[in-house]
Amino acid sequence: MENAAVSRAAIPESRTSGFSRRKLWNQGARCLIWASAIFTCLLLAFIIGYIFYRGVPYLSWELLTSQSSYVKKTIGILPNLLNTLYIIVVAMAVVLPLGTGAAIYLTEYASNKKLVNLIEFAAEALTGIPSIIFGLAGMVLFSEMFGLKQGILAGGLTLVMMILPVIVRTTQESLKTVPNAYREGALAMGASKWHMVRTVVLPNAIDGIVTGCILSVGRIVGESAALLFTAGFGLVLNDFITALESSSATLTVALYVYASERGETSVAFAIAVILMTLTLLLNFSANMAAKKLKNV
């Protein structure tokens, strides 16, 4: 006991006060972090709750399965639901093979590391460009230079430019997670380069690729600025072939039209509920797909 008392007494008072200040700072930082997390969660819950509170009462089967008509004085968003589906199909059909192929080449075949680093830097820089700039570029490139009319085709190709860097970078990172021992083992057994990539690398990286694709679909669903210039504002029900080169508004563009031009805020909130539900489902699907494919 005397030795313990002597050892405590031997600790300098300045060192003890330093411990107290450090403990106080740690507790203050912890409280600040918890307060920030709680505030963020409450803010998110408020936004989601308010949108559902304003939009759910106006959701109806007629709204989801009909189209707007001035003669019948009805409002329906079926054309916008189909246009959103059409533009997802067009964009993903182009960007998926293009982005995956580019990522495979950059990761597995390219030998010029400086060029690879430059392309990776450019892809990361493109992901931060505002979407409205892609809309202007798509209007100039596809509508004015190539002569495409406003529609799903021009809008889908514009979205391809916007999400291509995302697909390339996510696929690259997924491919890089595959251990080099897998590649060396396949090559040592006599497999060709492409056979090794197709049968060893891609199956082990498929979870990250699928997750990146689902998140890209989520970005397509929520995009509006780029489509205002290229897809148009049309609210008429069209089949897939007709919608390719006729003005076709997706759900996000329809939300803008009903909220700002027609003053139908109730319909806009109903569309917001649908968009938010789709976004939550897509994110949930991405997480589930990643977990399932990792266990395969």
PERA-V925472 format. One record per residue. N is the residue number from 0. RES is the residue in three letters. SS is DSSP state (A for helix, B for strand, O for the rest). NEAR is the number of other ideal C-beta (glycine too) atoms within 12 Angstrom. D_LAST is the distance of its C-alpha to the last C-alpha in Angstrom with 1 decimal. Layout:
BEGIN
n:N res:RES ss:SS near:NEAR d_last:D_LAST
n:N res:RES ss:SS near:NEAR d_last:D_LAST
END
This chain:
BEGIN
n:0 res:MET ss:O near:7 d_last:61.1
n:1 res:GLU ss:A near:8 d_last:63.7
n:2 res:ASN ss:A near:9 d_last:61.3
n:3 res:ALA ss:A near:10 d_last:58.6
n:4 res:ALA ss:A near:10 d_last:61.2
n:5 res:VAL ss:A near:10 d_last:62.3
n:6 res:SER ss:A near:10 d_last:58.8
n:7 res:ARG ss:A near:14 d_last:58.2
n:8 res:ALA ss:A near:12 d_last:61.5
n:9 res:ALA ss:A near:12 d_last:60.8
n:10 res:ILE ss:O near:15 d_last:57.9
n:11 res:PRO ss:O near:11 d_last:59.4
n:12 res:GLU ss:A near:12 d_last:59.8
n:13 res:SER ss:A near:10 d_last:58.3
n:14 res:ARG ss:A near:13 d_last:55.1
n:15 res:THR ss:A near:15 d_last:54.8
n:16 res:SER ss:A near:13 d_last:55.4
n:17 res:GLY ss:A near:14 d_last:52.7
n:18 res:PHE ss:A near:15 d_last:50.2
n:19 res:SER ss:A near:14 d_last:51.3
n:20 res:ARG ss:A near:14 d_last:50.9
n:21 res:ARG ss:A near:14 d_last:47.4
n:22 res:LYS ss:A near:14 d_last:46.4
n:23 res:LEU ss:A near:14 d_last:48.0
n:24 res:TRP ss:A near:14 d_last:46.2
n:25 res:ASN ss:A near:14 d_last:42.8
n:26 res:GLN ss:A near:14 d_last:43.5
n:27 res:GLY ss:A near:14 d_last:44.7
n:28 res:ALA ss:A near:14 d_last:41.6
n:29 res:ARG ss:A near:14 d_last:39.3
n:30 res:CYS ss:A near:14 d_last:41.4
n:31 res:LEU ss:A near:14 d_last:41.2
n:32 res:ILE ss:A near:14 d_last:37.4
n:33 res:TRP ss:A near:14 d_last:37.1
n:34 res:ALA ss:A near:14 d_last:39.7
n:35 res:SER ss:A near:14 d_last:38.0
n:36 res:ALA ss:A near:14 d_last:34.7
n:37 res:ILE ss:A near:14 d_last:36.5
n:38 res:PHE ss:A near:14 d_last:38.5
n:39 res:THR ss:A near:14 d_last:35.5
n:40 res:CYS ss:A near:15 d_last:33.7
n:41 res:LEU ss:A near:14 d_last:37.0
n:42 res:LEU ss:A near:14 d_last:37.7
n:43 res:LEU ss:A near:16 d_last:34.3
n:44 res:ALA ss:A near:15 d_last:34.8
n:45 res:PHE ss:A near:14 d_last:38.3
n:46 res:ILE ss:A near:16 d_last:37.3
n:47 res:ILE ss:A near:22 d_last:34.6
n:48 res:GLY ss:A near:17 d_last:37.0
n:49 res:TYR ss:A near:17 d_last:39.9
n:50 res:ILE ss:A near:29 d_last:38.1
n:51 res:PHE ss:A near:23 d_last:37.0
n:52 res:TYR ss:A near:18 d_last:40.5
n:53 res:ARG ss:A near:23 d_last:42.1
n:54 res:GLY ss:A near:31 d_last:39.8
n:55 res:VAL ss:A near:21 d_last:38.6
n:56 res:PRO ss:A near:15 d_last:42.1
n:57 res:TYR ss:A near:26 d_last:42.4
n:58 res:LEU ss:O near:23 d_last:39.2
n:59 res:SER ss:O near:20 d_last:40.1
n:60 res:TRP ss:A near:10 d_last:39.0
n:61 res:GLU ss:A near:19 d_last:41.9
n:62 res:LEU ss:A near:32 d_last:40.8
n:63 res:LEU ss:A near:24 d_last:37.3
n:64 res:THR ss:A near:17 d_last:38.5
n:65 res:SER ss:O near:21 d_last:41.8
n:66 res:GLN ss:B near:28 d_last:43.2
n:67 res:SER ss:B near:28 d_last:46.0
n:68 res:SER ss:B near:16 d_last:49.5
n:69 res:TYR ss:O near:11 d_last:52.8
n:70 res:VAL ss:O near:7 d_last:54.7
n:71 res:LYS ss:O near:11 d_last:52.9
n:72 res:LYS ss:O near:9 d_last:52.4
n:73 res:THR ss:B near:19 d_last:48.7
n:74 res:ILE ss:B near:31 d_last:45.7
n:75 res:GLY ss:B near:29 d_last:42.2
n:76 res:ILE ss:B near:42 d_last:39.1
n:77 res:LEU ss:A near:28 d_last:37.5
n:78 res:PRO ss:A near:38 d_last:38.3
n:79 res:ASN ss:A near:47 d_last:36.7
n:80 res:LEU ss:A near:30 d_last:33.5
n:81 res:LEU ss:A near:31 d_last:33.4
n:82 res:ASN ss:A near:45 d_last:34.4
n:83 res:THR ss:A near:42 d_last:31.5
n:84 res:LEU ss:A near:25 d_last:29.1
n:85 res:TYR ss:A near:37 d_last:31.0
n:86 res:ILE ss:A near:48 d_last:30.9
n:87 res:ILE ss:A near:36 d_last:27.1
n:88 res:VAL ss:A near:24 d_last:26.7
n:89 res:VAL ss:A near:35 d_last:29.3
n:90 res:ALA ss:A near:42 d_last:28.1
n:91 res:MET ss:A near:32 d_last:24.4
n:92 res:ALA ss:A near:22 d_last:25.4
n:93 res:VAL ss:A near:28 d_last:27.4
n:94 res:VAL ss:A near:37 d_last:25.7
n:95 res:LEU ss:A near:31 d_last:22.1
n:96 res:PRO ss:A near:19 d_last:23.0
n:97 res:LEU ss:A near:23 d_last:25.8
n:98 res:GLY ss:A near:34 d_last:24.0
n:99 res:THR ss:A near:36 d_last:20.9
n:100 res:GLY ss:A near:25 d_last:23.3
n:101 res:ALA ss:A near:29 d_last:25.6
n:102 res:ALA ss:A near:40 d_last:22.9
n:103 res:ILE ss:A near:30 d_last:21.8
n:104 res:TYR ss:A near:24 d_last:25.5
n:105 res:LEU ss:A near:30 d_last:26.3
n:106 res:THR ss:A near:33 d_last:23.5
n:107 res:GLU ss:A near:32 d_last:23.5
n:108 res:TYR ss:A near:19 d_last:26.9
n:109 res:ALA ss:O near:19 d_last:29.5
n:110 res:SER ss:O near:11 d_last:31.9
n:111 res:ASN ss:O near:12 d_last:34.2
n:112 res:LYS ss:A near:12 d_last:32.9
n:113 res:LYS ss:A near:11 d_last:35.7
n:114 res:LEU ss:A near:15 d_last:34.8
n:115 res:VAL ss:A near:23 d_last:31.1
n:116 res:ASN ss:A near:15 d_last:32.2
n:117 res:LEU ss:A near:15 d_last:34.7
n:118 res:ILE ss:A near:25 d_last:32.2
n:119 res:GLU ss:A near:26 d_last:29.8
n:120 res:PHE ss:A near:16 d_last:32.8
n:121 res:ALA ss:A near:20 d_last:33.9
n:122 res:ALA ss:A near:30 d_last:30.5
n:123 res:GLU ss:A near:19 d_last:30.5
n:124 res:ALA ss:A near:13 d_last:34.1
n:125 res:LEU ss:A near:24 d_last:33.5
n:126 res:THR ss:O near:26 d_last:31.0
n:127 res:GLY ss:O near:16 d_last:34.0
n:128 res:ILE ss:O near:22 d_last:36.4
n:129 res:PRO ss:O near:15 d_last:37.6
n:130 res:SER ss:A near:30 d_last:36.3
n:131 res:ILE ss:A near:20 d_last:39.9
n:132 res:ILE ss:A near:19 d_last:40.6
n:133 res:PHE ss:A near:36 d_last:37.8
n:134 res:GLY ss:A near:33 d_last:39.6
n:135 res:LEU ss:A near:23 d_last:42.9
n:136 res:ALA ss:A near:27 d_last:41.4
n:137 res:GLY ss:A near:37 d_last:39.8
n:138 res:MET ss:A near:30 d_last:43.1
n:139 res:VAL ss:A near:19 d_last:45.0
n:140 res:LEU ss:A near:21 d_last:42.7
n:141 res:PHE ss:A near:33 d_last:41.5
n:142 res:SER ss:A near:27 d_last:44.5
n:143 res:GLU ss:A near:17 d_last:47.4
n:144 res:MET ss:A near:13 d_last:46.5
n:145 res:PHE ss:O near:17 d_last:44.5
n:146 res:GLY ss:O near:12 d_last:46.3
n:147 res:LEU ss:O near:28 d_last:43.4
n:148 res:LYS ss:O near:24 d_last:44.5
n:149 res:GLN ss:O near:33 d_last:42.9
n:150 res:GLY ss:O near:36 d_last:39.9
n:151 res:ILE ss:A near:45 d_last:36.2
n:152 res:LEU ss:A near:37 d_last:36.2
n:153 res:ALA ss:A near:42 d_last:38.0
n:154 res:GLY ss:A near:53 d_last:36.1
n:155 res:GLY ss:A near:41 d_last:32.7
n:156 res:LEU ss:A near:37 d_last:33.7
n:157 res:THR ss:A near:46 d_last:35.0
n:158 res:LEU ss:A near:46 d_last:31.6
n:159 res:VAL ss:A near:38 d_last:30.0
n:160 res:MET ss:A near:37 d_last:32.3
n:161 res:MET ss:A near:40 d_last:31.4
n:162 res:ILE ss:A near:43 d_last:27.6
n:163 res:LEU ss:A near:35 d_last:27.3
n:164 res:PRO ss:A near:33 d_last:27.6
n:165 res:VAL ss:A near:36 d_last:24.9
n:166 res:ILE ss:A near:43 d_last:22.4
n:167 res:VAL ss:A near:39 d_last:23.6
n:168 res:ARG ss:A near:34 d_last:23.4
n:169 res:THR ss:A near:38 d_last:20.0
n:170 res:THR ss:A near:43 d_last:18.5
n:171 res:GLN ss:A near:35 d_last:20.6
n:172 res:GLU ss:A near:24 d_last:19.4
n:173 res:SER ss:A near:32 d_last:15.7
n:174 res:LEU ss:A near:36 d_last:16.8
n:175 res:LYS ss:A near:23 d_last:18.9
n:176 res:THR ss:O near:21 d_last:16.2
n:177 res:VAL ss:O near:31 d_last:14.9
n:178 res:PRO ss:O near:15 d_last:17.0
n:179 res:ASN ss:A near:19 d_last:20.0
n:180 res:ALA ss:A near:13 d_last:19.6
n:181 res:TYR ss:A near:23 d_last:16.7
n:182 res:ARG ss:A near:26 d_last:19.2
n:183 res:GLU ss:A near:15 d_last:22.1
n:184 res:GLY ss:A near:17 d_last:20.5
n:185 res:ALA ss:A near:27 d_last:19.7
n:186 res:LEU ss:A near:21 d_last:23.3
n:187 res:ALA ss:A near:13 d_last:24.8
n:188 res:MET ss:O near:14 d_last:23.5
n:189 res:GLY ss:O near:10 d_last:25.4
n:190 res:ALA ss:O near:19 d_last:22.9
n:191 res:SER ss:O near:14 d_last:24.6
n:192 res:LYS ss:A near:18 d_last:23.8
n:193 res:TRP ss:A near:18 d_last:22.4
n:194 res:HIS ss:A near:17 d_last:20.4
n:195 res:MET ss:A near:27 d_last:18.9
n:196 res:VAL ss:A near:28 d_last:18.1
n:197 res:ARG ss:A near:19 d_last:16.7
n:198 res:THR ss:A near:21 d_last:14.5
n:199 res:VAL ss:A near:29 d_last:13.7
n:200 res:VAL ss:A near:38 d_last:14.4
n:201 res:LEU ss:A near:30 d_last:13.2
n:202 res:PRO ss:A near:22 d_last:9.6
n:203 res:ASN ss:A near:27 d_last:9.4
n:204 res:ALA ss:A near:34 d_last:11.5
n:205 res:ILE ss:A near:27 d_last:10.3
n:206 res:ASP ss:A near:30 d_last:9.6
n:207 res:GLY ss:A near:32 d_last:13.2
n:208 res:ILE ss:A near:39 d_last:14.6
n:209 res:VAL ss:A near:33 d_last:13.6
n:210 res:THR ss:A near:33 d_last:14.9
n:211 res:GLY ss:A near:37 d_last:18.0
n:212 res:CYS ss:A near:37 d_last:18.6
n:213 res:ILE ss:A near:34 d_last:18.5
n:214 res:LEU ss:A near:30 d_last:20.8
n:215 res:SER ss:A near:37 d_last:23.0
n:216 res:VAL ss:A near:34 d_last:23.3
n:217 res:GLY ss:A near:31 d_last:24.5
n:218 res:ARG ss:A near:38 d_last:27.1
n:219 res:ILE ss:A near:46 d_last:28.3
n:220 res:VAL ss:A near:38 d_last:28.8
n:221 res:GLY ss:O near:35 d_last:30.8
n:222 res:GLU ss:O near:41 d_last:32.9
n:223 res:SER ss:O near:37 d_last:36.6
n:224 res:ALA ss:A near:28 d_last:38.8
n:225 res:ALA ss:A near:38 d_last:37.6
n:226 res:LEU ss:A near:49 d_last:37.9
n:227 res:LEU ss:A near:32 d_last:41.4
n:228 res:PHE ss:A near:31 d_last:42.8
n:229 res:THR ss:A near:48 d_last:40.7
n:230 res:ALA ss:O near:52 d_last:39.4
n:231 res:GLY ss:O near:37 d_last:42.6
n:232 res:PHE ss:O near:32 d_last:43.7
n:233 res:GLY ss:O near:30 d_last:43.9
n:234 res:LEU ss:O near:40 d_last:43.2
n:235 res:VAL ss:O near:25 d_last:43.9
n:236 res:LEU ss:O near:25 d_last:41.5
n:237 res:ASN ss:O near:26 d_last:40.6
n:238 res:ASP ss:O near:15 d_last:38.3
n:239 res:PHE ss:A near:23 d_last:35.7
n:240 res:ILE ss:A near:14 d_last:38.2
n:241 res:THR ss:A near:21 d_last:41.0
n:242 res:ALA ss:A near:36 d_last:39.0
n:243 res:LEU ss:A near:28 d_last:38.1
n:244 res:GLU ss:O near:29 d_last:41.6
n:245 res:SER ss:O near:29 d_last:43.2
n:246 res:SER ss:O near:32 d_last:43.2
n:247 res:SER ss:O near:43 d_last:40.1
n:248 res:ALA ss:O near:43 d_last:39.3
n:249 res:THR ss:O near:49 d_last:35.8
n:250 res:LEU ss:A near:43 d_last:35.4
n:251 res:THR ss:A near:40 d_last:36.1
n:252 res:VAL ss:A near:42 d_last:39.1
n:253 res:ALA ss:A near:45 d_last:40.3
n:254 res:LEU ss:A near:39 d_last:40.1
n:255 res:TYR ss:A near:28 d_last:42.4
n:256 res:VAL ss:A near:32 d_last:44.7
n:257 res:TYR ss:A near:32 d_last:45.2
n:258 res:ALA ss:A near:23 d_last:45.5
n:259 res:SER ss:A near:16 d_last:47.9
n:260 res:GLU ss:A near:18 d_last:49.7
n:261 res:ARG ss:O near:19 d_last:50.0
n:262 res:GLY ss:O near:12 d_last:50.1
n:263 res:GLU ss:O near:26 d_last:47.7
n:264 res:THR ss:A near:19 d_last:46.0
n:265 res:SER ss:A near:24 d_last:44.8
n:266 res:VAL ss:A near:36 d_last:42.9
n:267 res:ALA ss:A near:32 d_last:41.6
n:268 res:PHE ss:A near:26 d_last:40.2
n:269 res:ALA ss:A near:35 d_last:38.7
n:270 res:ILE ss:A near:42 d_last:36.9
n:271 res:ALA ss:A near:35 d_last:35.8
n:272 res:VAL ss:A near:32 d_last:34.3
n:273 res:ILE ss:A near:35 d_last:32.3
n:274 res:LEU ss:A near:35 d_last:31.2
n:275 res:MET ss:A near:30 d_last:30.2
n:276 res:THR ss:A near:25 d_last:28.2
n:277 res:LEU ss:A near:28 d_last:26.4
n:278 res:THR ss:A near:28 d_last:25.7
n:279 res:LEU ss:A near:21 d_last:24.5
n:280 res:LEU ss:A near:18 d_last:22.1
n:281 res:LEU ss:A near:28 d_last:20.8
n:282 res:ASN ss:A near:22 d_last:20.3
n:283 res:PHE ss:A near:18 d_last:18.6
n:284 res:SER ss:A near:22 d_last:16.3
n:285 res:ALA ss:A near:28 d_last:15.5
n:286 res:ASN ss:A near:20 d_last:14.7
n:287 res:MET ss:A near:18 d_last:12.5
n:288 res:ALA ss:A near:25 d_last:10.6
n:289 res:ALA ss:A near:26 d_last:10.2
n:290 res:LYS ss:A near:15 d_last:9.0
n:291 res:LYS ss:A near:15 d_last:6.5
n:292 res:LEU ss:A near:24 d_last:5.1
n:293 res:LYS ss:A near:19 d_last:5.6
n:294 res:ASN ss:A near:9 d_last:3.8
n:295 res:VAL ss:O near:12 d_last:0.0
END
